[in-house]
Amino acid sequence: FFFKQKTAYEISACLVGSEMCIRDSSCANPQITVHECKVKVDGITKFVENHVLTFDNAFNENETTEDVYKYSIMPLINFILQEGIVTCFAYGQTGSGKTYTMKGVQESAVKDLLT
């Protein structure tokens, strides 16, 4: 359903306590890997539990608002015109530009819907 180019990139995230840091991504990348540091029941042995989360798209701070629109909403314009319902979820650190990006995506979508 989504017209996007698949890449070999992967977002890698590391959970330490309640903090998570994310490294390397591509706007056409559908997966985030979270590496969660844990301690076994013996209280001594440390290990890492990996969680792979799959999304339609995952973006990093280097992607533009146009990239977000092009890979996430633009392919769905015809679906929307046929009375479809689409939800675009933005998650990120406070002050990282989620509202700014979503406003740009919304403006592009309205422009495409009305032309």
Disulfide bonds with the S-S distance in Angstrom:
none
